[in-house]
Each structure stands twice: as C-alpha cells, then as structure tokens.
C-alpha cells in the first residue's frame, strides 16, 4: 500500500464522472460550514458549550487554545466533529469546568468566540444533526446546462457515501501509518492519534466496499442480505427480501439506504451474497482487517448512499454557488467529485 495525494482517485464514479472543472477555496470564505447541533445549551451543569467561528485553523488547534484560556487539560475540551482547516466554519465545543467559574473567553489564533453557555452534558463525537455548506466554485469550465442536469441527478438520487480525503491525512498516508502501527513498526503515543489511524484503516475498507457496489451498479438498491439504515437515523435492520415493493419505494424516496461494513471484530453483519462480497473486499486488505479486529473495534454500518438535502445553486457568470446540508460524517468533497473536478 502506498501513499497517494488523493485516496479517492481510484474509486469509481456513480454518475459517469465530473462534467466540468472549477477552482475551489480561492479564499477560506469560499468554503463555509455551519454545524447543526442536536440540542442547544440548557444553561446548567458543569460543562461550558462554546460556539466559535474559525478560519484557516484546525478543530484541535481551537480546542488547545480554549483549554489554555480555561486553565484545564486539553482532554477536558471536546467537540462533535472535525471541520476543514481551509474554510470558515462555525462549530461547538464543550469544556468541562467542574468546580470552576465561567472564564472570560477571548478570540484566539484563527477563531472568534460567538457564544458561551453552560450545559449539563459533555459534547461527544458525532453528536450533531449535520452540517450546512455554502461553497463558491470559481472559474467554472464546462457547460452550465450539463452541470445543472448533473446537480439535479445528485439531488434526486444522492451520491456514493465515500469517506473524503480529509479522513486519510494531509499527505494521504494515514492508512500506511495504520499498517505500520498494526505491525509494530510505528509506536503511536496518545489515544487521539491512535483513533485517527484506526478510523483511516476502516474508512479505507469501507470505501473499497462502496466502490465495489458502485462498480456493480447496485450501490443505491436493496439486495437480500443488505443491512438497511433509515435516513437521518442510526437505526438499521437486516433485510432478507420481504415486502419488496415497500422497501424499493422507501429506497427510491431516499428514506432507506443500503449500508456497507465499518470493519471490526464482529465482521460484516450482512448476510447472503452481500456478506460474501464484503468479505471478498476485506480479503484484499487482511492486515487492516486483522489490525482492526485485534484493536477491539466494534463492527458498525455506514450508508452506501449519501442523500444531499436542501441542494440549491445559482450562477453568476462562471461562478457557481452551491448550498446543501449533509448528515454527520459525510463529506462535501464526495458530493463535488460526482459533478466537478476541483483544484
């Protein structure tokens, strides 16, 4: 396995490949992200919920500075999801202030504090309703009508739910590092870095499983043995082929999605031919699969299809403005790659 600058480069396209080219992130303001919380502050408890707007800095950068200002350990600061460095992003953090008064928080390097209120619970990873994106794509080279038609297809049928390149590190080498960690060649210090490498390893296997379904043309269809998941929910169930008309109708309406394995020690969790196909993909990456199992990672499922909600767009000459909302754990880059090639 070798390092690549674009871990998604070899993955198949579902809609025929990009139909245009464009410039992205000419400035951070061209990539706006707003985190959508599950619940707001309840104005009580030992945790301080802090909403920040950051620009050209990472989520851990902000967390370290908030910890410094509050006089607490870095582990006392948590967040729901990582946000892009080269962007303007609004997101929430929680700070455990047990036995401490509210600090006088100030702006830090690359971020400003928008709101700070008490809350009774710690903010945990994944505890968000989704993210709203507003992207400005400049110097678009391509037929506008063809781009519009592709965006309509995305709105109607979604895109493959690949993990984006951000999951694999700035140099794309997190999977190689995970292999080195599993073999004992790399000593990883700290739970956070270990978690990043474990996540990259199983994200790589998931992308390969999703890519196999895309190549087969059934990534957006339910097959007997599929584990199906409800849109906007973590709830899923094994489908054995019953009530086919109802299931197909809910799949077509983007209410249900087939899922792929997030590998762990319990294996695929699918059944019949779906499980056989997933295990065949896993067999291509035995060191990753065994490393994840040995690490005690629980098996999980992730939708193979990403529904792109509230997708709207406007044109101004050769500039395209896109607005859409994605569920937690989804990537704007995986939406864009089915429409445009961006630089």
C-alpha positions in Angstrom: 0.0 0.0 0.0 1.4 3.4 -1.0 0.8 7.0 -0.1 -1.4 9.0 -2.5 -2.3 12.6 -2.5 -5.9 11.7 -3.4 -7.1 8.5 -1.7 -10.4 8.7 -3.7 -8.6 8.9 -7.1 -9.1 5.2 -7.9 -12.7 4.9 -6.6 -15.4 4.5 -9.3 -17.9 7.3 -10.1 -21.6 6.6 -9.9 -22.8 9.2 -12.3 -20.2 9.0 -15.1 -17.5 11.2 -13.7 -17.2 15.0 -13.4 -18.6 17.1 -16.3 -16.7 20.3 -15.6 -13.7 21.9 -13.8 -13.6 24.6 -11.2 -11.4 26.4 -8.7 -12.3 25.7 -5.0 -11.2 27.5 -1.9 -9.5 30.5 -3.6 -10.1 32.0 -0.1 -11.4 30.3 3.0 -14.6 32.3 2.7 -15.4 30.2 -0.4 -16.0 27.2 1.8 -18.5 27.9 4.6 -19.6 25.2 7.0 -22.1 25.6 9.8 -22.5 22.8 12.4 -26.1 22.0 13.2 -26.4 20.9 16.8 -28.7 18.2 18.1 -29.7 20.3 21.1 -28.8 23.7 22.4 -27.3 24.7 25.7 -29.6 24.1 28.7 -27.9 26.8 30.9 -27.0 24.5 33.7 -24.3 22.0 34.7 -20.5 21.8 34.8 -19.8 22.0 31.0 -19.5 25.2 29.1 -20.7 25.0 25.5 -18.8 27.4 23.3 -19.7 28.2 19.7 -16.8 29.6 17.6 -16.2 30.7 14.1 -12.8 29.6 12.9 -10.8 30.4 9.8 -7.6 28.6 8.5 -7.1 26.6 11.6 -8.0 23.1 12.8 -10.5 22.0 15.3 -7.8 20.6 17.6 -6.0 24.0 17.4 -9.1 25.7 18.7 -9.5 23.1 21.4 -6.0 23.6 22.7 -6.4 27.3 22.9 -9.7 27.0 24.7 -8.1 24.7 27.2 -5.3 27.1 27.8 -7.7 30.0 28.4 -9.7 28.0 30.8 -6.8 26.5 32.6 -7.8 22.9 32.0 -6.2 19.9 30.4 -6.7 19.5 26.7 -8.8 16.3 27.3 -11.4 18.5 29.1 -12.3 20.0 25.8 -14.4 18.0 23.3 -16.2 18.6 20.0 -18.9 16.9 17.9 -17.0 16.8 14.6 -13.8 17.9 12.9 -14.0 20.8 10.5 -11.8 21.6 7.5 -8.8 23.8 8.1 -9.0 25.8 4.8 -12.6 27.0 5.4 -14.7 29.3 7.6 -16.6 27.1 10.0 -18.9 27.5 12.9 -18.9 24.7 15.4 -19.5 23.9 19.1 -17.0 22.8 21.8 -17.7 21.7 25.3 -15.3 22.4 28.2 -15.5 20.5 31.5 -15.4 23.2 34.2 -16.3 21.1 37.2 -15.9 23.3 40.2 -14.7 26.3 38.2 -16.4 29.6 37.4 -17.0 30.7 33.8 -13.8 32.0 32.2 -13.5 35.2 30.3 -13.0 33.7 26.8 -11.4 35.7 24.1 -10.7 35.3 20.4 -7.7 33.1 19.7 -5.4 32.5 16.7 -7.8 31.9 13.7 -11.0 31.9 15.6 -13.6 34.1 17.5 -16.0 33.2 20.2 -19.6 33.7 19.2 -21.4 32.2 22.2 -20.6 30.5 25.6 -23.3 29.0 27.8 -23.5 26.3 30.4 -24.7 22.8 29.6 -25.4 19.6 31.7 -23.7 17.2 29.3 -20.3 16.8 27.6 -20.4 17.2 23.8 -19.5 13.9 22.3 -18.2 12.9 18.9 -20.9 12.6 16.3 -23.5 14.5 18.5 -24.7 16.8 15.8 -27.6 16.9 13.4 -25.4 17.6 10.4 -23.5 20.4 8.6 -24.8 23.1 6.3 -22.4 24.0 3.5 -22.2 27.1 1.2 -19.5 26.7 -1.4 -18.3 29.2 -4.0 -16.8 27.5 -7.1 -14.9 29.9 -9.3 -13.7 29.8 -12.9 -16.0 27.0 -13.9 -15.1 25.4 -17.2 -18.0 23.4 -18.6 -21.5 23.6 -20.0 -23.8 25.2 -17.4 -26.8 23.1 -18.6 -24.8 19.9 -18.3 -23.8 20.9 -14.7 -27.4 21.8 -13.8 -28.5 18.4 -15.1 -25.9 16.6 -13.0 -26.8 18.5 -9.9 -30.5 17.5 -10.4 -29.4 13.9 -10.5 -27.5 14.4 -7.3 -30.5 15.9 -5.6 -32.8 13.1 -6.8 -30.6 10.1 -6.1 -27.7 11.1 -3.9 -24.0 10.1 -4.4 -21.8 7.3 -3.1 -21.1 8.0 0.6 -17.3 7.7 0.3 -15.1 9.0 3.2 -13.4 12.1 1.9 -9.7 12.6 1.6 -9.6 14.5 4.9 -10.1 11.2 6.7 -6.7 9.9 5.4 -4.4 12.8 6.5 -2.9 15.8 4.8 -0.5 13.6 2.9 -2.9 10.8 2.4 -0.7 8.4 4.5 -2.8 7.6 7.5 -3.6 4.1 6.1 0.1 3.4 5.7 0.7 4.6 9.2 -2.1 2.4 10.5 -0.4 -0.6 8.8 2.9 0.3 10.5 1.1 0.6 13.8 -0.5 -2.8 13.4 2.8 -4.4 12.6 4.6 -2.8 15.5 6.8 -0.7 13.2 5.2 2.5 14.4 4.8 3.4 18.1 1.8 5.7 18.4 1.6 7.9 21.5 -1.7 9.2 22.6 -5.3 7.9 22.2 -6.2 10.6 19.7 -3.6 9.7 17.1 -4.4 6.0 17.6 -8.1 6.7 17.0 -7.3 8.7 13.8 -5.3 5.8 12.4 -7.9 3.2 13.3 -10.6 5.4 11.7 -8.5 5.7 8.5 -8.0 2.0 8.3 -11.6 1.1 8.4 -12.6 4.1 6.2 -10.3 2.7 3.6 -12.0 -0.7 3.7 -15.5 0.9 3.6 -14.5 3.0 0.6 -13.4 -0.2 -1.2 -16.7 -2.0 -0.3 -18.7 1.1 -1.5 -16.6 1.2 -4.7 -17.4 -2.5 -5.4 -21.1 -1.8 -5.1 -20.8 1.3 -7.3 -18.9 -0.7 -10.0 -21.7 -3.4 -9.8 -24.4 -0.7 -10.2 -26.3 -1.7 -7.1 -25.0 0.9 -4.5 -28.4 2.5 -4.4 -30.5 -0.7 -4.5 -31.5 -3.0 -1.7 -30.3 -6.6 -2.0 -31.4 -9.6 0.1 -28.8 -9.7 2.9 -28.3 -6.0 3.0 -28.4 -4.1 6.3 -30.6 -1.1 5.6 -30.5 2.1 7.5 -33.1 4.8 7.9 -32.2 8.3 6.6 -31.2 10.6 9.5 -31.0 7.7 11.9 -28.5 5.2 13.3 -31.3 2.6 13.3 -30.7 -0.3 10.8 -32.0 -3.8 10.2 -31.1 -6.9 8.1 -33.3 -7.2 5.1 -34.0 -10.7 3.7 -36.0 -9.8 0.7 -39.5 -9.5 2.2 -42.0 -6.7 1.4 -40.0 -5.8 -1.7 -42.4 -3.2 -3.1 -42.4 -1.2 0.2 -38.7 -1.4 0.6 -38.0 -0.4 -3.0 -40.4 2.5 -2.6 -38.6 3.7 0.5 -35.2 3.3 -1.1 -36.3 5.3 -4.2 -37.6 8.1 -1.8 -34.2 8.2 -0.1 -35.9 7.1 3.1 -33.8 3.9 3.4 -30.2 3.2 2.3 -28.2 0.0 1.9 -25.1 0.1 4.1 -21.5 -1.1 3.9 -19.3 -2.5 6.7 -17.3 -0.4 9.0 -15.0 -3.3 9.9 -14.5 -4.6 13.4 -14.1 -7.9 15.3 -17.7 -9.0 14.5 -17.1 -9.0 10.8 -19.6 -7.9 8.1 -23.0 -8.2 9.9 -24.6 -8.5 6.4 -25.9 -11.8 5.1 -26.1 -14.0 2.0 -24.3 -12.7 -1.2 -23.9 -9.2 0.3 -21.7 -10.7 3.2 -19.7 -12.8 0.7 -19.0 -9.7 -1.4 -17.9 -7.6 1.6 -15.7 -10.4 2.9 -14.1 -10.7 -0.6 -13.2 -7.0 -0.5 -11.9 -7.3 3.1 -9.7 -10.2 2.0 -7.8 -7.7 -0.2 -6.7 -5.9 3.0 -6.1 -8.7 5.5 -3.6 -6.7 7.6 -6.0 -3.8 8.0 -9.0 -6.1 8.9 -7.0 -8.1 11.4 -5.5 -5.0 12.9 -8.9 -3.5 13.5 -10.2 -6.8 15.0 -7.1 -7.0 17.3 -7.7 -3.4 18.4 -11.2 -4.4 19.6 -13.0 -2.2 17.2 -16.8 -2.9 17.1 -18.3 -3.6 13.7 -20.7 -1.0 12.5 -22.5 0.0 9.3 -22.5 3.2 7.2 -24.9 4.1 4.4 -23.6 3.4 0.9 -25.6 6.3 -0.4 -25.5 9.9 0.7 -28.7 11.9 0.4 -27.8 15.6 -0.3 -30.5 17.6 1.4 -31.7 21.2 0.5 -29.4 21.3 -2.5 -29.7 24.7 -4.3 -27.4 26.5 -6.7 -27.1 29.8 -8.5 -24.8 31.1 -11.3 -23.1 34.4 -11.7 -21.1 34.2 -15.0 -18.5 31.5 -14.4 -19.0 31.3 -10.7 -21.3 28.6 -9.1 -22.7 28.9 -5.6 -23.8 25.7 -4.0 -25.8 25.3 -0.8 -26.7 21.9 0.8 -26.9 20.0 4.1 -25.2 16.7 4.9 -25.6 14.3 7.8 -22.9 13.8 10.3 -19.8 12.0 9.0 -20.5 13.0 5.3 -18.1 15.0 3.1 -18.8 17.8 0.7 -15.8 16.6 -1.4 -17.6 13.4 -2.1 -20.6 15.4 -3.5 -18.4 17.6 -5.6 -16.4 14.8 -7.2 -19.6 13.5 -8.9 -20.1 16.9 -10.5 -16.9 18.8 -11.0 -13.1 18.2 -10.9 -11.8 20.9 -8.5 -8.4 22.3 -7.9 
